[in-house]
């Protein structure tokens, strides 16, 4: 009798597993589309642009790296998968590329690098589309795609946007998974006086002799100056302090006259300022964060920007889970 019930139980478990597979398989497919399947044989309502060659992985990367901007971005940000297509559009050559990255920050880094301060930007299907000559690019979660013409950079075809909107519907993402959402320090950038859609993400880049990593940045109007704010998130408070002191040593090597900058908020903070001609610069370290504000006309603007950063931090601190706080698990 026991053997009989064990057999029945096994059959029930097998049936439940079958149902789970049937239920979750379509979800899995929609969440992780095959990039090759997203390269169509033609583009446009009248199929004006015809696919000449479909490429993937190494071949795709080699093709896109012939473009100076894509070469810099695909070198800085490590992609997980990449595919593309070469199209003939009435004699005009069009390159279409699509890539999946390991996290949303890297994907946004490529997207923002191609189209920061765009001519046009559209929200669509939970993602974004932007056009900045010569690129139309789209971003959603860990996915980025782009269109451009190497033979006619000024070319803009209407199907760039229409197919881009279709693509965004294919990238079904779970926004509760951190890999599909940008890091919380993106939200710390102030909105006041910010140049619209000027936000970029930096994986690792040298800025005026200082090496910044895991940094969000944007441009701002500061009187007659165009300032830029950099917000860098470190792995721990000790590493933030070490890097802050390293920045001081680098600035001293550049013969900059460093001055203490007043600590606006309490807590474990260090801050310095220096001038380059008439332009003021500030670096501020607070716990595991480092802020740098460049090209300010005076101290009043510096104080205003730093205060606005802290206001944004206080506003969004509820979005930071204990696991995302360095040293907390």
N, C-alpha and C positions, 0 to 999 in steps of 0.2 A: 504493500500500500504506500509506504514512504517513497519507494522508487517511482510509483505512479505520480504522486504529488510533485516530486522533484522534476519529473519530465514536463508536467503541466506548467510549473513555475518557469522552467527554462524557455518554454514556448512563449509564455507571456512576455518575458524579458526580451526575447528576440523580436517579438512583434512591436514592442515599445521602441526598441532601437531602430527598427525599420521605419516607424512613424517619425522618429526624430530626424533620421537621415532625409526622408522625403520633405519634411518641413524646413529643415535648416539648409539643405543644399541650394535651393534658389537664392536664399539670403546670402550665402557665401559667395555665389557667383556674382550677384549684383554688387557686393561690397568689394570684390577683387576682380574687375574686368580684365580680360586678356588684352593687353595694349595693341597687339597685332590686329585684333578684331575691330579696333576703333579706327583703323586706317582704311578709309573707303576707296573703292575703285574709281570714284569720280566725286567732284564737289560742285555744288550749285544746282539749282532747280532744273536747269537744262543740261546738266552734266558738262558744263563748259570746261572744267579742269579735269584732265584725265591722268590717272595714276600711271607713271612710267616705271617706277621702281619702289618697292617696299623694302625697308631696311630696319635692322634691330641691333640692339646691344652695341658691340664694338664698332660695327660699320656705321650705325646711326650716330654714335658719339663722335667718330672721326669726321663725319660730314658736318655736323653742327659746330664742331670746334674750329672749322674754317672761318666761321663768323667770329669776329673779335670779341663782341659782347658775350655771346654764348660760350665761347672758349673760356673766358674769365669766370663766368658763373658756374659752368659745369665742372670747372677745376676746383672752385672753392666749395661747392656743395656736392656731396656724394650722392649719386642717384642709385636706386635699387634696380630699376628697369628703365629701358628707354627704347622707343620705336619711332619710326618716321616714314614719310612718303615724299617722293619727288614727283611733282605734277607739271603738266604742260597746259598752260592757260592761254590759248591763242598765241603761242610763241613766247609767252612770258613764263619763266621757270619759277615755281613756287615750292618752298620747303615747308613741310608740316611736321612738327615734332611733338611727342608726348612722353612724359616721364613720371615715374613714381619714385618718391623719396622715402627715407627712413622715418621722417617726422615732418609735421606741418611747418615748423620753423624753416627748415631747409627748402621746402617747396615754396613757401612765401618769399624766401630769399631770392630765388630765381625769378619768380613772378614780379616782385617789386624791383629787382635789378633791371629787368627788361622794360618796365613801364612806369617807374616812379614819376609822379607829376605828369600823368597822361593827358593827351588831348581830349580823350573821352573815357569814362568808366561806367560800367553797368553792373548792377547786382542781378544775379540770375540763378535760380534753382539752387539756392544755398551756397553759391560761389560768387566769383567776380570775373568780369571780362574787362580788359583795358586795351586801348589803342594808343600807341606812341610810336610814330614813324621810326623804323620800318616794321615794328612788331605789333601784331594783335596777340595778346596772351590771355590765358584763363587760368584760374586757380581754385581748387577746392580740396581741403584737407591735405593729403600727401601727394596730390596730383597737380601737374602743371602741363599746359600745352602752349604751342606758339605757331604762328604763321608768319612768313616773310618771303620776300622775293630777292634772291641774290642778284638777279639780272636787272631788276627794275625796283629799287628800294622804295620809290614813291608810290608803287602800286598798292591799292587797297581794294580788295574784292568783297562784295557784300556777303558772300558765302563764308568768309572768315567768321563773322559774328553769328550767322544763323547756324552753322555747324558747331561753333563753339558752344552755343546755348544747348544744342542737342547733347554735346559731350558732357556738359555739367550734370545732365540728368543721369548719365551712366555711372557717375562717381557717387554711389550711395555710401555714406559714411556714418559711423556711430559717433556722435559728438561727445559721448560720455567717455570715450577712449582718448587718453591724453595724446597719443600719437597723431590723432586726427585734428587736434586743436593746437593753436599757437601757445607758446609759453606765456604765463601770466604777466611777465614784465613788459609785454607789448602794451598793456592797458595803463602802464604808468606814464606814458608819454602824454604831456598836457595837450589840450585841444585849442586853448586860447592862442591866437595869432599864428596857428600852425598853417603852413602851406598845404592846401588840400591834396590828399593822396600822395604825400611826400615820404611816407613811412617806408623804410627799408629794413631788412634783416641782414646782419653781418655774422657769418660763421667765424671767420678769422681774417682780419685785415689790419694793415698798418695805417693809422690815422695821425698824420703830422708827427711821425716818429714813435708813436705809442701803439702797441699791439692790442687791439680789442678783439674779444671773442664773445660769442653768444650775446650779441648786442642788437637792440632795436634803436633806430635813429629816425629823426624827422627834421625838416627845415622850418624855421620860424622867422617872422618879421620882428625885428628889434630896432625900433626907430628907423634909421636909414640903412641899418645893417641886416644882412641875412644870416641869422644864427643857426646853429645846429645842435641838437641835444642827442647825446648818446647814453643809453641805459644798458649797463652790462651786468649780467647775473652770474655770480661766481658759485663755485661748488661748496664753499664754506666761508665763514667769517674770517678765519685765519688766512685763507688764500686771498680774500679781498684786501685785507690789511697788507699782506706781503706785496700784492700787485700795486696797491696805492703807493707804498714806499718805493717800489721799483720805478714807478712813474716819476716820482720826485727826483730820483737819481738820474733818470734819463733827461729830465728837464734841466737839471744842474749841468749835465754834460753839454747841453745846448746853450749854456750860459744864460738861461732865463732867470730873471730876478723873481724868486718865489716869495709870496707873502701869505701869512695865515688868512684863511677866509672864515668869517664868523659862523659858528655852528648855530643854525636856525632852530633845529629841533634837538631835544635831549636824546639820550641813548648813546651807544658806542659809535661815535662819528669822528672823522678827520676830514679836513678840507683845506685846500690851498687855491690861490689865484695867481695869475701872472699876466703881464701885458706884452703884446706884440705890436709895437707902434701904438695906434689908438685903439686897438682891439683887445678886449678883456676876455680871459679864459678862466674857467673854474673846473676843478675836479673835486668831487665830494664822495666820500666813502661812508656808507651807512650799513652796518651789519654785513650781509653778503652781497650788497649792491654797490656799484660804482656808477656815478653820474658824471658826465663831462658836458659842459656847455661852452661852445666856441663862438668867437667873433661877436661879442657883446659890446655895445657902446659905452656902458658904464655899470657901476655896482648895483644901481637900482634895478636894472633889467635882470642882473644875475640873481638878486634876491627874489624877484618876482617869479622867475622860472623855477628856481629851487623850491620855493613854497608850493608852486603848482604841482611839481612832481610829488611832493609829500602828500598833498591833498588827494591826488589820484591813488597813491599807495594806501592811504587810509580808507579810501572809498572801496577799493577792490581787495583789501586784505582778507575778506571773508571767502574770496575765491581761491585762496592759497590753502591747500590741504596740508596736514601735518607731514605727509610723506614728501611734499615738495619743499619743505623747509630744510635747508642743509643741517645735518646733525640730528634731525628728528626722523624717527621711523615708527 
